[in-house]
Amino acid sequence: MLDDNLPTFRFRPSSDSPLSNVLYFTKNGSDPAAEYVFRRADPALPASRNRYAAAMCDAINPDVIYGEVLIEPEWSQPTLSSTEIRAQAQNGGPPAPATAGAPDTFAVHLYNPDQSVSVKMVPGGWNKSDSWEFDMPVQTFRQPSASELDRQQGAPADLVPRILFRWKKDGRLSKDMTCYMSGTSLGGRKNKEPDITIAMFKAARDSAVTVYEPNLHRVEIEDRKGLELVILLSAEVIKELYITPKMDIFNVQGGAPPVAVNGGRRKNSRPSPPPAAAMPGAIPQSLPPGAGSAAPAKPKPTVHFAANTAPAALAGPAGAAARRPSAEIEAETRRLQAMVEREEREREKRERAEQKRIKKMLEEEDRERRRREAEVAKETERLRKQYGVEGQDLPSQQR
């Protein structure tokens, strides 16, 4: 946390549910007060299988749900080496089961007013860290109107300006993130602006979100409560799915010993369909809506939120690299080396071009200076011939 005076939400384990988290709010050095409860789906229930679900509830009345996230995995066949393929063909064994991976996009569903905020992952490179982008409309609440038609229909989505936000990791090896306001969008046309810091997320066992309050006056959004919920929910979901993924985060085994799944860092964006034996069963498309921020409590969703008992998994690039075949690692190493060499050559080429440009500019300035001096000398000589030099000496030089 940057300063005790900044608004901060701290995730603390709940005494009622071991792995549910209570969010305590502090500001200006005040005592922590329970604000929200972050609850996960109960892995023991059949409705929780093959999915990840989390909700942000009221701290006093847990039946009131402000927002929730429901994510179903993307299935892909694991990459096998030639040796493994030959051994599988000789033994006549069944094909390798499909693995569950985190998708590139997930949605945060808010209630009262109902809206869905899509969070999209933008993978980083060798010199750029991962980021997650989302946007929210400037105007969320409908304007009061006496027209029945206006009350039934809202403004077209393309005509409402939207504010662009982005969660970005502080470094390739860092688990902390910073949320920036990066511009506006209208009708699909984006207007990029310099990044403005909105919030900081410290990813740890007890996570914390610090809101950078001095910049909030520059965020022109009506639903400030909705923005707060999206920041809190998306930060914790990104941490659990992408930054520090657990074993069997999607509850594929349904209470059985967990197997390693892809945490979503580097995956195939077009996964091949899994075999019939590995395909999950029928999954409901979404959870029933919860209660809103200002409405009475609604019935709980089908997926009940409780403690998640899945053990922790290997996280980060080291865990993903350990599962890769050696040939793929060598190919990736060669590709990165070639990329570095190519960028080094391009950098040297740009430096040589810049040196030539500066040298040419200096030569032109020198030629211009000599030309002006020649013109001054020529004009001086003309004036001397026309008027002479008598009387132009200084008094100290006159005799």
C-alpha positions as CSV (number, residue, x, y, z in Angstrom):
1,M,0.0,0.0,0.0
2,L,1.3,3.4,-0.9
3,D,-0.3,5.4,1.9
4,D,-2.5,4.6,4.9
5,N,-4.7,7.6,3.8
6,L,-5.7,6.0,0.5
7,P,-8.8,3.8,0.4
8,T,-7.7,0.2,0.7
9,F,-9.6,-3.1,0.5
10,R,-7.8,-6.0,2.3
11,F,-8.7,-9.7,1.6
12,R,-8.8,-11.7,4.8
13,P,-9.9,-15.4,5.2
14,S,-13.4,-15.7,6.6
15,S,-14.0,-17.6,9.9
16,D,-17.3,-19.0,8.6
17,S,-15.8,-20.4,5.3
18,P,-12.1,-21.1,5.5
19,L,-11.3,-20.0,1.9
20,S,-13.9,-17.3,1.5
21,N,-12.5,-13.8,2.0
22,V,-13.8,-10.8,3.8
23,L,-12.8,-7.5,2.3
24,Y,-12.0,-5.0,5.1
25,F,-12.0,-1.3,4.1
26,T,-9.7,1.3,5.6
27,K,-9.2,5.0,4.7
28,N,-7.2,7.8,6.4
29,G,-5.9,5.3,9.0
30,S,-9.4,4.2,10.2
31,D,-10.1,0.9,11.8
32,P,-10.8,-1.9,9.2
33,A,-14.5,-2.4,8.6
34,A,-16.0,-5.4,6.7
35,E,-17.3,-4.2,3.3
36,Y,-17.7,-7.2,1.1
37,V,-17.4,-11.0,1.1
38,F,-15.6,-12.7,-1.8
39,R,-17.1,-16.2,-2.1
40,R,-16.1,-19.1,-4.4
41,A,-18.3,-22.0,-5.6
42,D,-18.5,-25.1,-3.5
43,P,-16.5,-27.8,-5.3
44,A,-18.5,-30.6,-3.7
45,L,-21.7,-29.7,-5.5
46,P,-22.4,-31.2,-9.0
47,A,-23.3,-27.8,-10.4
48,S,-19.8,-26.5,-9.7
49,R,-18.0,-29.1,-11.9
50,N,-16.1,-27.9,-15.0
51,R,-16.5,-24.3,-14.1
52,Y,-15.0,-21.5,-12.0
53,A,-17.4,-19.3,-10.1
54,A,-17.0,-16.4,-7.7
55,A,-19.3,-13.7,-6.3
56,M,-19.0,-10.4,-4.4
57,C,-21.6,-10.3,-1.6
58,D,-22.6,-7.9,1.1
59,A,-20.7,-8.3,4.3
60,I,-23.8,-8.0,6.5
61,N,-26.3,-9.9,4.4
62,P,-24.5,-12.6,2.3
63,D,-27.7,-13.3,0.3
64,V,-27.2,-9.9,-1.4
65,I,-25.0,-10.4,-4.4
66,Y,-23.5,-7.3,-6.1
67,G,-21.6,-9.1,-8.9
68,E,-20.4,-12.5,-9.9
69,V,-18.1,-14.3,-12.4
70,L,-18.8,-17.6,-14.1
71,I,-16.1,-19.1,-16.3
72,E,-16.1,-22.3,-18.2
73,P,-12.7,-23.7,-19.4
74,E,-11.5,-24.1,-22.9
75,W,-10.5,-27.7,-23.7
76,S,-7.4,-28.6,-25.7
77,Q,-5.4,-31.8,-26.4
78,P,-2.0,-31.8,-24.8
79,T,1.1,-31.6,-27.0
80,L,2.9,-34.9,-27.1
81,S,6.5,-35.6,-28.2
82,S,7.2,-38.1,-30.9
83,T,8.5,-40.6,-28.3
84,E,5.2,-40.4,-26.4
85,I,3.2,-40.7,-29.6
86,R,5.1,-43.9,-30.6
87,A,4.7,-45.4,-27.1
88,Q,1.0,-44.7,-27.1
89,A,0.6,-46.3,-30.5
90,Q,2.6,-49.4,-29.5
91,N,0.7,-49.9,-26.3
92,G,-2.6,-49.2,-27.9
93,G,-3.7,-47.1,-25.0
94,P,-6.5,-44.5,-25.0
95,P,-5.7,-41.0,-26.2
96,A,-4.5,-38.5,-23.7
97,P,-7.4,-36.7,-22.0
98,A,-8.1,-33.1,-22.9
99,T,-6.9,-30.4,-20.5
100,A,-8.8,-27.4,-19.2
101,G,-7.4,-24.0,-19.8
102,A,-8.5,-20.5,-18.8
103,P,-10.0,-18.6,-21.7
104,D,-8.7,-15.3,-22.9
105,T,-11.9,-13.5,-22.0
106,F,-14.3,-13.6,-19.0
107,A,-17.2,-11.4,-17.9
108,V,-18.0,-9.7,-14.6
109,H,-21.8,-9.6,-14.2
110,L,-23.2,-6.7,-12.1
111,Y,-26.7,-6.3,-10.9
112,N,-29.1,-3.4,-10.4
113,P,-28.5,-2.0,-12.9
114,D,-27.6,-5.2,-14.8
115,Q,-24.6,-5.0,-17.0
116,S,-21.8,-7.3,-18.1
117,V,-18.2,-6.1,-18.2
118,S,-15.9,-8.2,-20.5
119,V,-12.3,-8.6,-19.3
120,K,-9.9,-9.6,-22.1
121,M,-6.4,-10.8,-21.7
122,V,-3.6,-9.4,-23.8
123,P,-0.6,-11.7,-23.6
124,G,2.8,-10.1,-23.2
125,G,6.1,-10.8,-24.9
126,W,9.7,-11.1,-23.9
127,N,9.9,-7.4,-23.1
128,K,6.2,-6.7,-22.2
129,S,4.1,-8.1,-19.3
130,D,0.6,-9.4,-19.6
131,S,-2.4,-7.1,-19.3
132,W,-6.2,-7.4,-19.0
133,E,-8.4,-4.8,-20.7
134,F,-12.0,-3.9,-20.0
135,D,-14.3,-0.9,-20.5
136,M,-17.4,0.6,-18.8
137,P,-20.0,3.0,-20.1
138,V,-20.0,6.6,-18.9
139,Q,-23.7,6.7,-18.4
140,T,-25.3,3.6,-16.8
141,F,-28.5,4.8,-15.2
142,R,-31.4,5.7,-17.4
143,Q,-32.6,9.3,-17.5
144,P,-36.0,10.0,-15.9
145,S,-38.6,10.2,-18.6
146,A,-42.4,10.3,-18.8
147,S,-42.3,8.3,-22.0
148,E,-43.2,4.6,-21.7
149,L,-41.0,3.9,-24.7
150,D,-38.0,5.6,-23.1
151,R,-38.5,3.5,-20.0
152,Q,-38.6,0.3,-22.0
153,Q,-35.6,1.1,-24.3
154,G,-32.3,2.4,-23.3
155,A,-29.8,4.4,-25.5
156,P,-28.0,2.3,-28.2
157,A,-24.7,0.9,-26.9
158,D,-22.8,2.5,-29.8
159,L,-23.9,6.0,-28.8
160,V,-22.8,5.8,-25.2
161,P,-19.1,6.7,-24.6
162,R,-17.1,4.1,-22.8
163,I,-14.0,4.5,-20.6
164,L,-11.1,2.1,-21.2
165,F,-9.3,0.5,-18.3
166,R,-6.4,-2.0,-18.2
167,W,-4.9,-4.2,-15.5
168,K,-1.2,-4.6,-16.1
169,K,1.4,-6.6,-14.3
170,D,4.2,-4.5,-12.8
171,G,6.8,-6.9,-14.4
172,R,7.1,-10.2,-16.0
173,L,8.2,-11.9,-12.8
174,S,6.0,-9.7,-10.5
175,K,2.6,-10.8,-9.3
176,D,1.4,-7.3,-8.5
177,M,-0.7,-5.3,-10.9
178,T,-1.7,-1.7,-11.6
179,C,-5.1,-0.6,-13.0
180,Y,-4.9,2.3,-15.5
181,M,-7.4,4.4,-17.3
182,S,-6.1,4.3,-20.9
183,G,-8.6,6.3,-22.9
184,T,-12.2,6.4,-24.3
185,S,-14.2,4.6,-26.9
186,L,-17.3,5.7,-28.9
187,G,-18.9,3.6,-31.6
188,G,-16.0,1.1,-31.7
189,R,-13.5,3.9,-32.3
190,K,-10.9,4.1,-29.5
191,N,-9.2,7.3,-28.4
192,K,-6.0,6.4,-26.6
193,E,-4.7,8.7,-23.9
194,P,-1.7,8.6,-21.5
195,D,-2.2,6.0,-18.8
196,I,-3.7,7.3,-15.5
197,T,-3.3,5.2,-12.4
198,I,-6.6,4.2,-10.8
199,A,-5.8,1.3,-8.4
200,M,-2.9,-1.0,-7.3
201,F,-3.3,-4.7,-6.5
202,K,-0.9,-6.5,-4.3
203,A,-1.1,-10.3,-5.0
204,A,-0.3,-12.3,-1.9
205,R,-2.0,-14.7,0.4
206,D,-3.9,-11.8,1.8
207,S,-4.4,-9.6,-1.2
208,A,-5.0,-5.9,-1.1
209,V,-6.4,-3.3,-3.5
210,T,-5.5,0.3,-3.0
211,V,-7.6,2.9,-4.8
212,Y,-5.5,5.9,-6.0
213,E,-8.1,8.5,-5.0
214,P,-6.4,11.6,-6.3
215,N,-7.1,10.5,-9.9
216,L,-10.7,9.4,-9.5
217,H,-12.0,12.9,-10.3
218,R,-10.7,12.3,-13.9
219,V,-12.9,9.1,-14.3
220,E,-16.2,10.3,-15.6
221,I,-18.4,7.3,-14.8
222,E,-21.8,7.5,-13.2
223,D,-21.7,4.0,-11.6
224,R,-18.8,4.5,-9.2
225,K,-20.0,1.5,-7.1
226,G,-20.0,-0.7,-10.2
227,L,-16.5,0.4,-11.1
228,E,-15.3,-0.5,-7.6
229,L,-16.9,-3.9,-7.8
230,V,-15.4,-4.6,-11.2
231,I,-11.9,-3.6,-10.0
232,L,-12.1,-5.8,-6.9
233,L,-13.7,-8.9,-8.6
234,S,-11.5,-8.8,-11.7
235,A,-8.3,-8.4,-9.7
236,E,-8.9,-11.4,-7.6
237,V,-10.1,-13.6,-10.5
238,I,-7.1,-12.6,-12.6
239,K,-4.9,-13.6,-9.7
240,E,-6.5,-17.0,-9.2
241,L,-6.8,-17.9,-12.9
242,Y,-3.7,-16.4,-14.6
243,I,-1.1,-15.2,-12.1
244,T,-1.1,-17.9,-9.4
245,P,-3.4,-20.7,-10.8
246,K,-4.3,-23.6,-8.6
247,M,-4.6,-27.3,-9.5
248,D,-8.0,-28.2,-10.9
249,I,-9.2,-24.6,-10.6
250,F,-12.2,-25.5,-12.8
251,N,-13.1,-28.5,-10.6
252,V,-12.7,-31.0,-13.4
253,Q,-12.3,-34.0,-11.1
254,G,-15.3,-33.2,-9.1
255,G,-13.7,-34.0,-5.7
256,A,-11.2,-36.6,-7.0
257,P,-7.5,-36.0,-6.6
258,P,-6.6,-33.0,-8.8
259,V,-4.7,-33.1,-12.0
260,A,-2.7,-30.2,-13.5
261,V,-4.5,-27.9,-15.8
262,N,-3.4,-25.1,-17.9
263,G,-3.4,-21.8,-15.9
264,G,-4.1,-19.8,-19.1
265,R,-0.8,-18.1,-19.5
266,R,0.3,-19.5,-22.9
267,K,-2.3,-21.6,-24.7
268,N,-3.8,-22.3,-28.1
269,S,-6.4,-19.7,-28.9
270,R,-8.2,-22.3,-31.1
271,P,-8.1,-25.5,-29.0
272,S,-9.0,-28.8,-30.7
273,P,-12.2,-30.4,-29.4
274,P,-11.6,-33.0,-26.7
275,P,-12.6,-36.7,-27.3
276,A,-16.0,-37.9,-26.2
277,A,-14.6,-39.5,-23.1
278,A,-13.0,-36.2,-22.0
279,M,-15.8,-33.8,-22.9
280,P,-17.5,-32.4,-19.8
281,G,-21.2,-33.1,-19.3
282,A,-24.0,-30.6,-19.9
283,I,-23.2,-27.3,-18.2
284,P,-25.8,-24.6,-17.6
285,Q,-25.0,-21.5,-19.5
286,S,-25.2,-19.0,-16.6
287,L,-26.1,-18.6,-13.0
288,P,-29.5,-17.0,-12.0
289,P,-29.0,-13.3,-11.2
290,G,-28.3,-12.3,-7.7
291,A,-29.4,-9.2,-5.8
292,G,-28.3,-5.7,-6.7
293,S,-26.5,-3.0,-4.8
294,A,-29.7,-1.2,-4.0
295,A,-32.4,-3.8,-4.3
296,P,-33.7,-6.4,-1.8
297,A,-31.9,-9.8,-1.7
298,K,-32.7,-12.2,-4.6
299,P,-32.5,-16.0,-4.4
300,K,-29.1,-17.5,-4.3
301,P,-27.7,-18.8,-7.6
302,T,-27.6,-22.4,-8.5
303,V,-23.9,-22.6,-7.8
304,H,-23.5,-22.3,-4.0
305,F,-20.5,-20.3,-3.0
306,A,-18.3,-21.8,-0.2
307,A,-14.8,-22.7,0.5
308,N,-12.7,-24.2,-2.3
309,T,-10.6,-27.0,-0.9
310,A,-8.4,-27.5,-4.0
311,P,-4.7,-27.5,-3.0
312,A,-2.3,-24.9,-4.5
313,A,-0.4,-25.6,-7.8
314,L,2.8,-24.7,-9.4
315,A,2.4,-21.2,-10.7
316,G,4.1,-18.9,-13.1
317,P,6.3,-19.6,-16.1
318,A,8.4,-22.2,-14.4
319,G,5.4,-24.5,-13.8
320,A,4.3,-24.2,-17.4
321,A,7.7,-24.7,-18.8
322,A,8.2,-27.9,-16.8
323,R,5.3,-29.5,-18.6
324,R,6.6,-28.5,-22.1
325,P,8.5,-31.0,-24.2
326,S,12.2,-30.2,-24.5
327,A,11.9,-29.8,-28.3
328,E,9.3,-27.1,-27.8
329,I,11.5,-25.3,-25.3
330,E,14.5,-25.4,-27.6
331,A,12.4,-24.1,-30.5
332,E,11.0,-21.3,-28.3
333,T,14.6,-20.4,-27.1
334,R,15.8,-20.2,-30.7
335,R,12.8,-18.1,-31.7
336,L,13.5,-15.7,-28.8
337,Q,17.2,-15.5,-29.7
338,A,16.4,-14.8,-33.3
339,M,14.0,-12.1,-32.2
340,V,16.6,-10.5,-30.0
341,E,19.2,-10.5,-32.8
342,R,16.7,-9.1,-35.2
343,E,15.8,-6.3,-32.9
344,E,19.5,-5.6,-32.2
345,R,20.1,-5.3,-35.9
346,E,17.1,-3.0,-36.3
347,R,18.3,-0.8,-33.4
348,E,21.8,-0.5,-34.9
349,K,20.3,0.4,-38.2
350,R,18.2,3.1,-36.6
351,E,21.3,4.4,-34.8
352,R,23.3,4.6,-38.0
353,A,20.5,6.4,-39.7
354,E,20.2,8.8,-36.8
355,Q,24.0,9.5,-36.9
356,K,23.8,10.2,-40.7
357,R,20.9,12.5,-40.2
358,I,22.7,14.5,-37.4
359,K,25.9,14.7,-39.5
360,K,24.0,15.9,-42.5
361,M,22.2,18.5,-40.4
362,L,25.5,19.8,-38.9
363,E,27.0,20.0,-42.4
364,E,24.0,22.0,-43.6
365,E,24.2,24.3,-40.6
366,D,28.0,24.9,-41.3
367,R,27.3,25.6,-45.0
368,E,24.6,28.1,-44.0
369,R,26.9,29.8,-41.5
370,R,29.6,30.2,-44.1
371,R,27.1,31.5,-46.6
372,R,25.9,34.2,-44.1
373,E,29.5,35.2,-43.2
374,A,30.3,35.5,-46.9
375,E,27.2,37.7,-47.5
376,V,28.1,39.9,-44.5
377,A,31.7,40.2,-45.8
378,K,30.5,41.1,-49.3
379,E,28.1,43.7,-48.0
380,T,30.8,45.2,-45.7
381,E,33.2,45.5,-48.7
382,R,30.5,47.1,-50.8
383,L,29.8,49.7,-48.1
384,R,33.5,50.5,-47.7
385,K,33.8,51.1,-51.4
386,Q,30.7,53.3,-51.5
387,Y,31.3,55.4,-48.3
388,G,35.0,54.9,-47.5
389,V,36.5,54.1,-44.2
390,E,37.3,57.6,-43.0
391,G,35.7,58.6,-39.6
392,Q,34.9,55.0,-38.7
393,D,37.9,54.6,-36.4
394,L,37.3,54.6,-32.7
395,P,38.4,57.8,-30.7
396,S,41.2,55.9,-29.1
397,Q,42.6,54.9,-32.5
398,Q,42.5,58.5,-33.9
399,R,45.8,60.4,-33.9
